Amino acid sequence: MAEGMHGGTDALGVPAHDFSTNRNACGPCPVALAALQAAHAAQYPDPLYTHLRARLAAFHAVEGRRILVGGSSSELIHRLTQHAARSGAQAVALPRHHYGDYAQAARVWSLKPSAQGELHWLCEPSSPLGQLESFPEPTGDGWQVLDCAYRPLWLDGGPPQRGLDHLWQIWTPNKALGMTGVRAAYAIAPLHATDDELGALRALAPSWVVGAHGVALLEAWTTKQAQQWLAGSLQTLRDWKRRQLALCERLGCQVVAGHQANYFVARLPLTEAHLQQRLAHLRAQGIKLRDCTSFGLPGHVRMGVLPPASQAALEQAWKAIENQAI
């Protein structure tokens, strides 16, 4: 995957209708937003994150020692990769299509791609396709890491009830809360992780790896009010997704099957050269889609689910471009 390829804000600024990211388009969550506004920005947070780790542990019903606070999911991806390399890992196993930081971190630490890699990355629902992940048999050896970025945004049937205690889990609630501009995340270590290993991972982080606003976001995530808001937003997103899939059909886009989250991938009815022109024309009108070439899916775009007004803007702009081409 190409380095530095992301959705969202770019050199043209914030898109008015941003289909290119997977954040919850119902956000920002009011509960979390209020928590950020009340955050003690003039003070350092507790460097040990004692209260935060206790809240996160209670939220997931795990031991507090298993919680590892991180600056973002990307920061934890790089930190876990560094730890694995320092501990003897020589190869990394990657999903066929995946978030680019997995491979970028592996390159930095000279881990070679291999299906038998000691460091094994998983993401469910997967990115960019939003599908179920094929899980390996747990071995207890190496580092099997599940990226849980989108598990709270599962729309079709809910996440499978898997036992995750044998995996490292990375949680980044800012997507589910619709607040990706706030960077904060945490990992849950597997049951077999030793205190020495957890200490080594904490030692790799800089002091105050998460600031006051990140702490406020993570604490808000654990509240009943935020979870109730999230549950309500999923109902809205399901309706918006049905509308957006119908829009794609009207535009002649072929949606890749199996999607279960608040995003999906579609093949556009355009040649590669025309695709890039179309994306540029749409972006000039404040509409951004995520080119999937860097995911290994040329000719496709990833589309986060947006409100009907944004869908209408996309349809109007799309048809205007096509009419000009006639």
N, C-alpha and C positions, 0 to 999 in steps of 0.2 A: 504494500500500500504506500502511496506517495506520502512523503513527509509533509507535515503542515497542512494537509487537506482536511478541512473541517466545514461543517455547516455553520449557519448563523451569521453574525456580523462580519463584514469584510471591508475592503477598502472603500466601498461605496456607502458604508454606514450600516445601520440597522434596517433590514428589509421590512417594508410595511406588511407584507404577507410572507412569512418565513416558513415554508414547507420543508426546509432543509435540516431542521433539528427535530429531535424526538421528545422535546419537553412537553409537559402537560399543558395544552393550549387553553385549559380552563383557568390556569394560574395567572398571577401568583396567588398562592394560598393565603387567605387573609390572616389566619392565625400565625403563620410563619412570618408574614410581612410585619405584623404588629410586634412580634418578638424581635425582629431586626431593628425596628425603630426604637425599641426600648433597650437595646444592647448597650453595655458599658464600653463605649468606644474609646474612652479616655484611659482605660486601664488594661494591663495585660490580663489575659485569662490565666487560670491555674495551669502551670506548665505540665502538671501530671494529669490534668483533665479528670480529676477524681470524681466529681459529681456527674459530669457528662458520661463517663464510662459506666458508672453505676446505673444511670438511666437507660443507656443503650443496652446494657446487659439485662436489665429487668424487662425491657421491651421485647427482647428476643429470647428471654428465659434461658440465658446461658451464664456461666461464671464470668465475673468481672475481669478476671485475668486474661480472658480470651479476646477482649476488645482492644483493638489497635486503632487509634485516631490518626487520620491522614488528611493532608491538605486538599486532596481531590482523589478521584479514582485513578487519574493518570499518575499522580504522585505515588500512590500505593502500588500501581503496576510497576513503576520504575524501581521502587524500593524493594518489592518482593523479588524482582528480577535480579537486582544487585545482591540481595541476600542469597538467592539460590546459586548464583555464580560464585560467590565467595565461599559457599558451602560445598562446592564441587560439581555443580550441574554443568554439563557441556552442551546440552541441546534443549530445544524448546519445541513443544507440539502446539500447533496453532489451528484454529478452525479454518475451514476452506475460505470463508469470507469473514473478515474480522476487523475490529477497531485497530487502527494503525499503531497505537502506542505499544501493543504487545510485541510487534515485530521491531519497532524502533528501539525499545528497551533491550531486546535480545541482541540487536546489532551492536549497541553500545558496549555490552558485556560479552561480545563474541560468542554468543550461544547460537549453534547451528540449527536450522529447522529440521525436525525429524519427528515422525509419528511416535517414536519411542522416547521423546524428550523427557528428561527428569522434571522439567517445568512444563505443566500442561494447562493451557488456557481454555476455559469454557465460558459461554455467555448464553443465558436463557431468560427470556426469548432472545434469539440470536440477533446480531446486528450485521448487516442491514436488513435481513429478510424477516425478522420477527417470528421465527419458527421455534419449535421444540428442538432442544439440543440432544445429540446422541452422547450419553454419558458412558465413560469407561467403567470397568469394574474397579471399585476402590481397592487400593493395594497398601496404603499407609506409607509407601515409599515416595520420595520426591515431593513435589508440590503440585497438587491439583487445585486450581484456583477458578472459582465460579464468579464471574462478573454479574452481579445482581442489579445492574443499573436500571433494567426495565421490568424486573419482576413485579414491582408495585403497579405497573401500567398494563398488566395482562388484561385483555378485554374479552377474549373468547374462552369461557370456561374456567378461568383462573389458573394460577400456576399449579403444576403437578405437586402432589404431596410427597416429595422425595425426602429421605433422610439426608441432611446436608452436613452432619457433624463430622464426616470424614474429609470434607473439603475446606479449603480456605474460601471465605466469602468476602467480596467487596461490595459495599452498599454505598450508593451516592444519591441521597434523597432529593437533591435539588431538581432533578428531572421530574420526579413525581409531583413535587410541589410547584412546578412551573417557575423555578427561580435559578436557572442555570448560571446566572451571573454571580451567584454566591458559591464560592468553592469550599467544599468541606465533604469529607467522607469518612468511612471507617471500615475496618476489616474485622471479621470474626474468625479466629483461629480454629482449626479442627481440634477435636478432643485429644489427639495424640501429640499436639504441639507441646514442647517442653517449656518450662519457665525460662531456661537459658536461651532458647530460640526466640521467644517473645522479647526477652531483654535485648538480644542482639538486633532485632528489627526496630525496637524503639530507639536504640542507640544510633541507628542510621538516619533518624529524622532530625531536622534542625529544631532548635528551641521554638516553642510556640508555633508549631507547624500549622495550627488552625487559629485564626484570630477570633475576636469577640463576636463578629457577625456570623462566622461559621459555626461557632459554639451555639449561638442563638438558634440558627437554622436546625442543627441536629437535635437540640433539646425540644424545639417545637415539633419536630417530626415524631417524637415519641408520645405526643399528647393525644388524648381521645378526640379532641376537637379537630385536630389536623387529620386524623385517620377517618373521621366521619366526613370531613370535606372531601378527602380523596375518594372515598367510596361513592359519594354523590357525583363527583366529576367523572368517574368511570362510566356511569349511566349516560351522561351527556356525550362523552367521547364515542360511545357505541353508536349513538344516533348520528353524530357527525361523520363517523367512519362509513356508515351505510350510504350516506349522501355522497361522500367523496369517492367511494368505489363506483357508484352510479355515474358520477362525473367522469371518471377515468374511462368508463365504457363509452360514454358519449363522445369523448375526445379521441377514441380509437386506441387507447393505451391498453396494453396487455399486462394485467397484474399477475405477479408471480404468486402461486397458490401457497397456502400453509401459514399465512401471516396470522398472528394472534395478539398483537400488541397495538399500540396507538400509532403505528407506522407500517408501511409496506413498500415494496419495490415494484416498479412497473417499467415495462419496455415501451419506449415511445415509437410511434410509427414514422421514424425519421432515420435517414442515414447518419453516420457519425458526424460528418461535417455539418449537416443541417441541424443535428441535435445541439451542437455547440452554439450555432447561430441562434437557435430558438431559446436556449437557456440565457444567452446574453441579452436578447431582446426582452425576455420576461424580466430579467434582473433590472434592466433599465427602467422598467415600469413598477419596480418595487416588489417583484415576485421572485422568490428564490426557491429552486428545487436543488436537490443534492445529487450531483453527477456521481454515478456509482462505478466509474471506470477504475478508480483507485481501490475499490473493493474487489476488483476482478470481474466486474459486470458491465462491460462497455455497452452503450446503447440503452442503459437503464438509468432510472432515477429513483432515489428514496424519497418518500413523501410522508412527512409527519401529518397527522390529522389536525386540521384547522377548522375554525367556525365557518358556518355557511357564507358569511360575508366575504371571507377570504377565498372560499371556493368559487363564489360568483365572480370575484375579481380575476381569478385564474382563467375561468371559462371565457369571460369577456375579452381578456387580453389575448388568449390563445386564438380565438376566432378572428379577432382583428388582425393578427399577424397572418393568419391563413388567407384572409380576404385580400390583404395587400399583396400576397404572393400570386394571386390568381391573375 
